[in-house]
Each structure stands twice: as C-alpha cells, then as structure tokens.
C-alpha cells in the first residue's frame, strides 16, 4: 500500500495550485485551505462561508481554534465575496450539500496526476502544511502536540521523513543527563 506524501517542493505546490485553478476557484481554495491549516478534510468540507468570512480564526466545536494567516484571510474573502453566509464553503456541483470526501480525493488525484506528482491524496494537503512548517521552524514538538501524536517518530513519519532521516535525527539529538 502506498503512503500519501506531502508536496515537498514549492515549485510543485505552485503547479498543483495552478492545475486546480483551471477547474475553478472552489478546487483551488480547497487546496489552499488544506495546505495552510492543520484541518482534516472532513472538517474543511463541512465549513460554511459564515465560518471564515471576516474572521482571522476558525473555531471547531469551541475546542479547537485555527488561526488564519493574513494572506489566507484575503484569499478566503475574495473566494466568498459572492457567496451567501449560509452556503457551504466548498459546495458540491450535484446539489445543495458540501463536497464529499471521495469527490475531494478525485479532485486532488487528477490535479496531482496532471502535475506528475505521486502518492498524493487528500491527507497530502495536511502533510504539506506540516512538512513546510517543519522545514521552516524545525519544531517537531509543536507539530506533535498540534496533531496529538504519541511520539516524535509518529510526527516525523507523518511529515514524510524517511526511516534513515528519523534515525539520523535521534543520533544527533543532544544527550540529556
């Protein structure tokens, strides 16, 4: 079984987003939100316009707060400009409900194939967020807590580090006595 991977190269992310834009702003915005937050896809597809319009945070069941960057807020404002507040943020074209997970998977897979990206699925968006956060901040503990992983090894595997990279990380870790 293949494991879904993050999109590691910025150039590939841009190609992927451009491919999604060809299908319309919905698919593009879905990927942008997925790659810029730690939200699971089932949470993303059930968001409504009122959950993001004129907001700098997304609150999930009063327990989890997702802070949105200024750039992401701007993108969401443009995207929702002509939508009603009660509309689903990512509506299905087949009816009044939101996209379902299998539709999102199909959207992501088609765009990935067009960009010749391998092992890309819906979880790849969240993994891309985590991978690039790690590359910029090198803060595995933050990601471990964010994703509620039991250990750093689980977090490292999630962001797409190989077993060799994980072993090297532990070899270089300072000794605490």
N, CA, C and O of each residue as an XYZ file, in Angstrom:
708
protein
N       0.836     -1.184      0.000
C       0.000      0.000      0.000
C       0.885      1.254      0.000
O       1.819      1.359      0.795
N       0.592      2.178     -0.874
C       1.342      3.433     -0.938
C       0.876      4.372      0.159
O      -0.307      4.418      0.498
N       1.810      5.111      0.701
C       1.501      6.111      1.703
C       1.416      7.461      1.016
O       2.239      7.786      0.160
N       0.424      8.242      1.394
C       0.334      9.592      0.839
C       1.479     10.432      1.375
O       1.843     10.340      2.548
N       2.028     11.236      0.514
C       3.178     12.061      0.840
C       2.808     13.537      0.787
O       1.822     13.914      0.154
N       3.606     14.376      1.457
C       3.412     15.823      1.296
C       3.963     16.256     -0.054
O       4.719     15.527     -0.696
N       3.578     17.434     -0.468
C       4.186     18.040     -1.655
C       5.378     18.840     -1.125
O       5.200     19.852     -0.448
N       6.574     18.387     -1.432
C       7.780     18.921     -0.806
C       8.328     20.172     -1.480
O       8.832     21.065     -0.798
N       8.241     20.254     -2.783
C       8.857     21.377     -3.497
C       7.847     22.493     -3.713
O       6.710     22.251     -4.118
N       8.276     23.717     -3.438
C       7.414     24.893     -3.633
C       6.953     24.999     -5.086
O       5.813     25.374     -5.361
N       7.837     24.668     -5.995
C       7.518     24.708     -7.421
C       6.360     23.746     -7.726
O       5.470     24.073     -8.511
N       6.377     22.576     -7.112
C       5.305     21.597     -7.316
C       3.995     22.070     -6.695
O       2.920     21.810     -7.235
N       4.084     22.758     -5.574
C       2.879     23.311     -4.950
C       2.240     24.328     -5.896
O       1.023     24.327     -6.086
N       3.054     25.186     -6.481
C       2.526     26.204     -7.399
C       1.888     25.548     -8.631
O       0.814     25.961     -9.068
N       2.544     24.538     -9.185
C       1.973     23.814    -10.333
C       0.643     23.165     -9.962
O      -0.322     23.223    -10.725
N       0.606     22.552     -8.790
C      -0.596     21.893     -8.290
C      -1.742     22.898     -8.134
O      -2.868     22.630     -8.552
N      -1.451     24.044     -7.534
C      -2.482     25.073     -7.357
C      -2.960     25.604     -8.701
O      -4.157     25.819     -8.891
N      -2.035     25.818     -9.637
C      -2.421     26.301    -10.971
C      -3.328     25.289    -11.675
O      -4.293     25.667    -12.339
N      -3.012     24.013    -11.527
C      -3.844     22.967    -12.132
C      -5.247     22.999    -11.530
O      -6.234     22.859    -12.252
N      -5.340     23.178    -10.236
C      -6.640     23.244     -9.579
C      -7.421     24.492     -9.991
O      -8.647     24.448    -10.093
N      -6.724     25.597    -10.226
C      -7.379     26.833    -10.662
C      -8.092     26.636    -11.990
O      -9.118     27.266    -12.250
N      -7.553     25.770    -12.823
C      -8.191     25.506    -14.125
C      -9.602     24.947    -13.962
O     -10.454     25.133    -14.831
N      -9.844     24.263    -12.847
C     -11.167     23.698    -12.568
C     -12.085     24.695    -11.875
O     -13.278     24.439    -11.714
N     -11.536     25.814    -11.473
C     -12.341     26.833    -10.813
C     -11.795     27.189     -9.448
O     -10.922     26.509     -8.908
N     -12.321     28.256     -8.907
C     -11.815     28.776     -7.639
C     -12.114     27.841     -6.472
O     -11.363     27.829     -5.496
N     -13.187     27.057     -6.544
C     -13.531     26.151     -5.441
C     -12.405     25.152     -5.177
O     -11.955     25.003     -4.041
N     -11.955     24.471     -6.231
C     -10.924     23.447     -6.077
C      -9.602     24.059     -5.625
O      -8.898     23.492     -4.790
N      -9.278     25.206     -6.178
C      -8.064     25.927     -5.788
C      -8.119     26.297     -4.302
O      -7.174     26.042     -3.555
N      -9.233     26.898     -3.884
C      -9.354     27.352     -2.499
C      -9.362     26.173     -1.537
O      -8.834     26.282     -0.430
N      -9.938     25.071     -1.929
C      -9.942     23.856     -1.112
C      -8.507     23.426     -0.804
O      -8.180     23.120      0.342
N      -7.661     23.405     -1.821
C      -6.262     23.017     -1.643
C      -5.495     24.058     -0.830
O      -4.690     23.703      0.031
N      -5.739     25.325     -1.098
C      -5.044     26.386     -0.367
C      -5.375     26.302      1.126
O      -4.483     26.413      1.967
N      -6.646     26.107      1.452
C      -7.028     25.992      2.861
C      -6.422     24.729      3.467
O      -5.943     24.752      4.601
N      -6.439     23.637      2.722
C      -5.875     22.388      3.216
C      -4.377     22.439      3.447
O      -3.875     21.815      4.382
N      -3.660     23.169      2.617
C      -2.203     23.245      2.744
C      -1.739     24.340      3.701
O      -0.550     24.433      4.006
N      -2.658     25.157      4.169
C      -2.282     26.259      5.057
C      -2.884     26.159      6.448
O      -2.779     27.090      7.246
N      -3.516     25.026      6.736
C      -4.043     24.780      8.079
C      -3.815     23.319      8.422
O      -3.475     22.507      7.561
N      -4.006     23.004      9.681
C      -3.875     21.617     10.115
C      -5.218     20.880     10.113
O      -5.336     19.795     10.683
N      -6.228     21.475      9.468
C      -7.559     20.876      9.469
C      -7.624     19.593      8.646
O      -7.022     19.489      7.577
N      -8.369     18.621      9.169
C      -8.663     17.393      8.425
C      -9.695     17.732      7.346
O     -10.484     18.665      7.497
N      -9.676     16.968      6.271
C     -10.564     17.244      5.148
C     -12.041     17.187      5.546
O     -12.838     17.980      5.046
N     -12.417     16.270      6.432
C     -13.825     16.200      6.828
C     -14.285     17.483      7.528
O     -15.467     17.824      7.473
N     -13.372     18.188      8.179
C     -13.707     19.481      8.794
C     -13.779     20.569      7.729
O     -14.671     21.417      7.764
N     -12.857     20.548      6.796
C     -12.813     21.568      5.745
C     -14.075     21.539      4.892
O     -14.666     22.587      4.630
N     -14.496     20.353      4.454
C     -15.643     20.283      3.531
C     -16.957     20.652      4.204
O     -17.932     20.963      3.521
N     -16.998     20.624      5.530
C     -18.230     20.990      6.225
C     -18.277     22.442      6.688
O     -19.239     22.866      7.329
N     -17.237     23.199      6.362
C     -17.241     24.625      6.703
C     -18.263     25.372      5.856
O     -18.529     25.011      4.710
N     -18.818     26.401      6.435
C     -19.723     27.303      5.715
C     -19.056     28.664      5.599
O     -18.092     28.956      6.306
N     -19.561     29.469      4.727
C     -18.997     30.798      4.490
C     -18.932     31.573      5.804
O     -17.935     32.241      6.074
N     -19.977     31.494      6.619
C     -20.009     32.233      7.891
C     -18.871     31.839      8.834
O     -18.513     32.606      9.728
N     -18.299     30.640      8.638
C     -17.207     30.180      9.495
C     -15.883     30.878      9.197
O     -14.970     30.865     10.023
N     -15.781     31.489      8.012
C     -14.498     32.095      7.620
C     -14.594     33.559      7.210
O     -13.602     34.285      7.275
N     -15.762     33.994      6.793
C     -15.885     35.370      6.292
C     -15.616     36.372      7.404
O     -16.184     36.296      8.493
N     -14.727     37.315      7.093
C     -14.351     38.385      8.011
C     -13.831     37.855      9.351
O     -14.045     38.470     10.395
N     -13.154     36.719      9.310
C     -12.594     36.129     10.527
C     -11.111     35.876     10.338
O     -10.621     35.698      9.222
N     -10.422     35.866     11.447
C      -8.993     35.548     11.426
C      -8.715     34.198     12.082
O      -7.573     33.741     12.124
N      -9.769     33.570     12.590
C      -9.663     32.228     13.166
C     -10.869     31.402     12.744
O     -11.942     31.936     12.462
N     -10.671     30.101     12.708
C     -11.774     29.160     12.513
C     -11.903     28.396     13.820
O     -10.922     27.842     14.315
N     -13.100     28.363     14.380
C     -13.330     27.629     15.622
C     -14.069     26.340     15.300
O     -15.122     26.352     14.662
N     -13.503     25.237     15.748
C     -14.101     23.923     15.544
C     -14.622     23.432     16.889
O     -13.840     23.143     17.795
N     -15.934     23.338     17.016
C     -16.595     22.834     18.230
C     -16.085     23.478     19.520
O     -15.957     22.800     20.539
N     -15.803     24.741     19.485
C     -15.384     25.539     20.650
C     -14.135     25.003     21.341
O     -13.698     25.567     22.344
N     -13.554     23.926     20.823
C     -12.387     23.339     21.473
C     -11.106     23.605     20.702
O     -10.022     23.623     21.286
N     -11.219     23.807     19.422
C     -10.023     23.964     18.597
C     -10.151     25.256     17.809
O     -11.171     25.514     17.171
N      -9.106     26.056     17.862
C      -9.076     27.326     17.143
C      -7.942     27.261     16.125
O      -6.799     26.972     16.478
N      -8.260     27.527     14.876
C      -7.291     27.540     13.795
C      -7.059     28.997     13.410
O      -7.976     29.673     12.944
N      -5.855     29.470     13.600
C      -5.512     30.847     13.258
C      -5.191     30.907     11.768
O      -4.430     30.089     11.252
N      -5.777     31.879     11.088
C      -5.580     32.047      9.647
C      -4.581     33.171      9.388
O      -4.644     34.231     10.010
N      -3.668     32.922      8.466
C      -2.711     33.964      8.103
C      -3.441     35.086      7.368
O      -4.547     34.900      6.861
N      -2.809     36.237      7.321
C      -3.400     37.386      6.631
C      -3.646     37.063      5.157
O      -4.693     37.410      4.610
N      -2.684     36.401      4.518
C      -2.829     36.027      3.115
C      -3.981     35.064      2.889
O      -4.714     35.184      1.907
N      -4.144     34.110      3.795
C      -5.249     33.156      3.677
C      -6.587     33.853      3.901
O      -7.565     33.545      3.220
N      -6.638     34.783      4.840
C      -7.864     35.566      5.063
C      -8.245     36.332      3.794
O      -9.415     36.370      3.412
N      -7.257     36.934      3.151
C      -7.510     37.681      1.911
C      -8.061     36.758      0.819
O      -9.015     37.110      0.125
N      -7.453     35.574      0.672
C      -7.909     34.604     -0.334
C      -9.348     34.175     -0.040
O     -10.172     34.083     -0.950
N      -9.639     33.916      1.222
C     -10.993     33.494      1.599
C     -12.008     34.603      1.360
O     -13.132     34.330      0.939
N     -11.626     35.853      1.624
C     -12.538     36.976      1.380
C     -12.859     37.097     -0.108
O     -14.013     37.300     -0.484
N     -11.846     36.972     -0.943
C     -12.080     37.026     -2.398
C     -12.972     35.877     -2.846
O     -13.904     36.063     -3.629
N     -12.672     34.693     -2.339
C     -13.413     33.497     -2.732
C     -14.882     33.573     -2.310
O     -15.757     33.152     -3.066
N     -15.164     34.093     -1.135
C     -16.538     34.102     -0.613
C     -17.321     35.362     -0.952
O     -18.487     35.486     -0.580
N     -16.694     36.291     -1.649
C     -17.299     37.598     -1.924
C     -18.749     37.498     -2.426
O     -19.608     38.249     -1.966
N     -19.024     36.598     -3.345
C     -20.366     36.493     -3.939
C     -21.170     35.319     -3.403
O     -22.123     34.875     -4.043
N     -20.797     34.820     -2.245
C     -21.498     33.687     -1.645
C     -22.344     34.168     -0.475
O     -22.038     35.188      0.143
N     -23.400     33.436     -0.174
C     -24.227     33.720      0.997
C     -23.563     33.125      2.231
O     -22.849     32.128      2.136
N     -23.798     33.733      3.384
C     -23.124     33.297      4.607
C     -23.465     31.869      5.000
O     -22.664     31.207      5.660
N     -24.634     31.382      4.609
C     -25.030     30.021      4.970
C     -24.607     28.969      3.941
O     -24.828     27.776      4.149
N     -24.003     29.404      2.841
C     -23.524     28.465      1.821
C     -22.373     27.635      2.374
O     -21.598     28.090      3.216
N     -22.287     26.411      1.878
C     -21.088     25.625      2.174
C     -19.918     26.284      1.473
O     -20.051     26.783      0.355
N     -18.786     26.285      2.125
C     -17.591     26.893      1.562
C     -17.165     26.156      0.291
O     -16.674     26.769     -0.657
N     -17.357     24.841      0.282
C     -16.990     24.025     -0.877
C     -18.188     23.186     -1.293
O     -18.268     21.999     -0.980
N     -19.134     23.825     -2.013
C     -20.372     23.138     -2.372
C     -20.161     22.099     -3.477
O     -19.307     22.240     -4.352
N     -20.971     21.067     -3.392
C     -20.993     20.063     -4.446
C     -21.700     20.663     -5.655
O     -22.618     21.470     -5.509
N     -21.276     20.273     -6.826
C     -21.959     20.752     -8.037
C     -23.199     19.918     -8.332
O     -23.946     20.210     -9.266
N     -23.414     18.875     -7.528
C     -24.541     17.963     -7.746
C     -25.729     18.279     -6.853
O     -26.750     17.597     -6.934
N     -25.627     19.276     -6.021
C     -26.748     19.573     -5.137
C     -26.386     20.637     -4.139
O     -25.376     21.323     -4.292
N     -27.210     20.785     -3.107
C     -27.036     21.855     -2.135
C     -26.069     21.556     -1.016
O     -25.811     22.427     -0.185
N     -25.521     20.345     -0.964
C     -24.619     19.986      0.126
C     -23.174     20.294     -0.188
O     -22.850     20.846     -1.239
N     -22.303     19.925      0.749
C     -20.873     20.145      0.535
C     -20.281     19.039     -0.336
O     -20.911     18.005     -0.559
N     -19.074     19.269     -0.819
C     -18.326     18.207     -1.485
C     -18.203     17.034     -0.522
O     -18.140     17.229      0.692
N     -18.169     15.826     -1.053
C     -17.888     14.689     -0.186
C     -16.424     14.307     -0.325
O     -15.732     14.778     -1.228
N     -15.959     13.454      0.571
C     -14.533     13.103      0.598
C     -14.074     12.418     -0.676
O     -12.949     12.637     -1.126
N     -14.926     11.591     -1.260
C     -14.499     10.902     -2.483
C     -14.367     11.889     -3.644
O     -13.501     11.720     -4.502
N     -15.207     12.904     -3.678
C     -15.073     13.947     -4.709
C     -13.782     14.734     -4.510
O     -13.087     15.052     -5.475
N     -13.466     15.045     -3.258
C     -12.230     15.774     -2.970
C     -11.030     14.918     -3.368
O     -10.070     15.421     -3.952
N     -11.086     13.637     -3.052
C      -9.990     12.736     -3.421
C      -9.793     12.746     -4.936
O      -8.664     12.818     -5.422
N     -10.885     12.675     -5.667
C     -10.811     12.683     -7.126
C     -10.207     13.998     -7.644
O      -9.374     13.983     -8.551
N     -10.617     15.105     -7.081
C     -10.094     16.420     -7.472
C      -8.583     16.480     -7.233
O      -7.824     16.904     -8.104
N      -8.167     16.057     -6.063
C      -6.749     16.108     -5.686
C      -5.931     15.157     -6.562
O      -4.860     15.525     -7.044
N      -6.425     13.950     -6.765
C      -5.698     12.954     -7.562
C      -5.536     13.403     -9.013
O      -4.458     13.248     -9.586
N      -6.580     13.949     -9.610
C      -6.495     14.404    -11.002
C      -5.467     15.520    -11.148
O      -4.673     15.518    -12.089
N      -5.481     16.462    -10.229
C      -4.514     17.565    -10.283
C      -3.096     17.036    -10.066
O      -2.162     17.470    -10.740
N      -2.934     16.108     -9.135
C      -1.609     15.536     -8.865
C      -1.096     14.787    -10.089
O       0.074     14.919    -10.449
N      -1.945     14.014    -10.724
C      -1.542     13.270    -11.921
C      -1.148     14.220    -13.049
O      -0.171     13.978    -13.757
N      -1.905     15.295    -13.214
C      -1.584     16.280    -14.252
C      -0.224     16.942    -13.999
O       0.450     17.376    -14.934
N       0.165     17.012    -12.730
C       1.455     17.611    -12.358
C       2.539     16.549    -12.164
O       3.646     16.858    -11.722
N       2.220     15.319    -12.489
C       3.112     14.155    -12.307
C       3.628     14.027    -10.873
O       4.795     13.703    -10.648
N       2.748     14.284     -9.914
C       3.075     14.092     -8.506
C       2.545     12.724     -8.086
O       1.405     12.373     -8.391
N       3.369     11.963     -7.394
C       2.987     10.614     -6.989
C       2.636     10.554     -5.513
O       3.112     11.360     -4.713
N       1.796      9.586     -5.163
C       1.397      9.318     -3.781
C       0.747     10.530     -3.116
O       1.026     10.848     -1.960
N      -0.118     11.191     -3.864
C      -0.821     12.361     -3.355
C      -2.297     12.010     -3.163
O      -2.949     11.495     -4.072
N      -2.809     12.297     -1.970
C      -4.214     12.101     -1.643
C      -4.689     13.282     -0.817
O      -3.975     14.276     -0.689
N      -5.874     13.186     -0.263
C      -6.415     14.323      0.487
C      -5.573     14.643      1.722
O      -5.418     15.814      2.069
N      -5.032     13.636      2.382
C      -4.204     13.877      3.574
C      -2.890     14.559      3.195
O      -2.221     15.129      4.056
N      -2.519     14.507      1.927
C      -1.288     15.164      1.472
C      -1.336     16.670      1.710
O      -0.299     17.297      1.927
N      -2.529     17.253      1.670
C      -2.642     18.695      1.899
C      -2.201     19.038      3.318
O      -1.414     19.961      3.528
N      -2.714     18.287      4.287
C      -2.334     18.492      5.686
C      -0.863     18.151      5.905
O      -0.170     18.836      6.656
N      -0.390     17.099      5.256
C       1.014     16.721      5.373
C       1.918     17.793      4.766
O       3.024     18.023      5.255
N       1.455     18.439      3.716
C       2.228     19.529      3.100
C       2.357     20.678      4.083
O       3.434     21.258      4.228
N       1.264     21.012      4.761
C       1.301     22.039      5.807
C       2.354     21.681      6.848
O       3.190     22.513      7.199
N       2.318     20.442      7.343
C       3.221     20.001      8.407
C       4.675     19.972      7.928
O       5.576     20.416      8.640
N       4.897     19.452      6.731
C       6.251     19.342      6.179
C       6.906     20.723      6.070
O       8.050     20.913      6.482
N       6.172     21.668      5.515
C       6.751     23.004      5.317
C       6.882     23.764      6.631
O       7.784     24.588      6.779
N       6.000     23.502      7.581
C       6.163     24.093      8.911
C       7.460     23.575      9.533
O       8.240     24.343     10.097
N       7.678     22.278      9.425
C       8.909     21.704      9.983
C      10.149     22.271      9.296
O      11.123     22.627      9.959
N      10.111     22.355      7.966
C      11.275     22.854      7.231
C      11.610     24.295      7.632
O      12.780     24.677      7.664
N      10.592     25.081      7.933
C      10.836     26.479      8.301
C      11.238     26.641      9.770
O      12.143     27.415     10.083
N      10.569     25.914     10.668
C      10.763     26.147     12.102
C      11.506     25.025     12.839
O      11.969     25.238     13.959
N      11.628     23.851     12.242
C      12.285     22.692     12.874
C      11.709     22.406     14.254
O      12.441     22.065     15.184
N      10.410     22.544     14.379
C       9.745     22.366     15.673
C       8.835     21.139     15.626
O       7.629     21.249     15.405
N       9.432     19.980     15.837
C       8.656     18.739     15.832
C       7.716     18.652     17.031
O       6.620     18.102     16.919
N       8.132     19.186     18.168
C       7.298     19.129     19.368
C       5.972     19.862     19.148
O       4.916     19.397     19.575
N       6.045     21.016     18.475
C       4.826     21.772     18.168
C       3.893     20.936     17.292
O       2.698     20.837     17.571
N       4.445     20.333     16.228
C       3.627     19.523     15.324
C       3.079     18.297     16.041
O       1.934     17.909     15.810
N       3.874     17.683     16.904
C       3.414     16.521     17.663
C       2.196     16.893     18.505
O       1.209     16.159     18.542
N       2.273     18.023     19.171
C       1.151     18.476     20.004
C      -0.051     18.852     19.134
O      -1.189     18.506     19.450
N       0.212     19.559     18.045
C      -0.847     20.002     17.147
C      -1.661     18.826     16.607
O      -2.888     18.888     16.529
N      -0.955     17.753     16.236
C      -1.616     16.592     15.642
C      -1.946     15.506     16.658
O      -2.481     14.456     16.303
N      -1.625     15.765     17.923
C      -1.903     14.814     19.005
C      -1.268     13.452     18.744
O      -1.880     12.409     18.974
N      -0.037     13.483     18.263
C       0.707     12.240     18.042
C       1.302     11.765     19.363
O       1.605     12.573     20.241
N       1.468     10.451     19.499
C       2.014      9.887     20.729
C       3.511     10.136     20.888
O       4.007     10.232     22.010
N       4.232     10.242     19.773
C       5.671     10.441     19.869
C       6.212     11.183     18.663
O       5.528     11.353     17.653
N       7.466     11.624     18.791
C       8.099     12.355     17.696
C       8.251     11.494     16.452
O       8.137     12.003     15.337
N       8.504     10.207     16.618
C       8.659      9.316     15.457
C       7.392      9.305     14.611
O       7.464      9.302     13.382
N       6.242      9.298     15.258
C       4.968      9.322     14.531
C       4.835     10.625     13.741
O       4.389     10.615     12.594
N       5.215     11.727     14.346
C       5.158     13.023     13.677
C       6.125     13.064     12.504
O       5.789     13.564     11.430
N       7.320     12.541     12.710
C       8.316     12.536     11.630
C       7.828     11.699     10.443
O       8.003     12.100      9.292
N       7.231     10.566     10.710
C       6.683      9.744      9.614
C       5.543     10.483      8.918
O       5.416     10.427      7.694
N       4.718     11.173      9.697
C       3.582     11.911      9.133
C       4.044     12.969      8.148
O       3.432     13.144      7.094
N       5.113     13.674      8.477
C       5.576     14.740      7.583
C       6.411     14.208      6.427
O       6.869     14.978      5.582
N       6.610     12.897      6.387
C       7.275     12.298      5.235
C       8.761     12.083      5.387
O       9.470     11.919      4.394
N       9.245     12.080      6.620
C      10.661     11.791      6.821
C      10.875     10.288      6.684
O      10.061      9.490      7.149
N      11.961      9.916      6.051
C      12.282      8.502      5.879
C      12.808      7.930      7.192
O      13.166      8.677      8.102
N      12.854      6.617      7.284
C      13.394      5.969      8.480
C      14.848      6.390      8.720
O      15.267      6.564      9.864
N      15.602      6.549      7.649
C      17.000      6.979      7.777
C      17.064      8.387      8.367
O      17.886      8.646      9.246
N      16.211      9.298      7.899
C      16.186     10.659      8.435
C      15.781     10.655      9.907
O      16.321     11.421     10.705
N      14.836      9.798     10.262
C      14.400      9.697     11.659
C      15.549      9.191     12.529
O      15.799      9.733     13.605
N      16.244      8.159     12.069
C      17.382      7.624     12.822
C      18.482      8.675     12.976
O      19.066      8.820     14.050
N      18.756      9.400     11.903
C      19.779     10.457     11.974
C      19.384     11.558     12.946
O      20.233     12.108     13.649
N      18.097     11.879     12.984
C      17.606     12.886     13.923
C      17.927     12.461     15.352
O      18.463     13.241     16.139
N      17.591     11.212     15.677
C      17.833     10.726     17.047
C      19.322     10.595     17.353
O      19.731     10.792     18.498
N      20.137     10.269     16.357
C      21.584     10.175     16.577
C      22.188     11.534     16.937
O      23.126     11.606     17.731
N      21.655     12.604     16.359
C      22.189     13.948     16.572
C      21.549     14.670     17.771
O      22.004     15.740     18.176
N      20.511     14.081     18.318
C      19.803     14.693     19.428
C      20.746     14.830     20.632
O      21.449     13.880     20.974
N      20.764     16.004     21.276
C      21.670     16.184     22.415
C      21.327     15.230     23.563
O      20.161     14.915     23.801
N      22.333     14.797     24.241
C      22.178     13.906     25.377
C      21.734     14.713     26.584
O      22.341     15.729     26.922
N      20.690     14.261     27.218
C      20.173     14.923     28.415
C      20.469     14.040     29.623
O      19.923     12.943     29.739
N      21.312     14.503     30.502
C      21.652     13.737     31.712
C      21.415     14.554     32.937
O      21.643     14.080     34.050
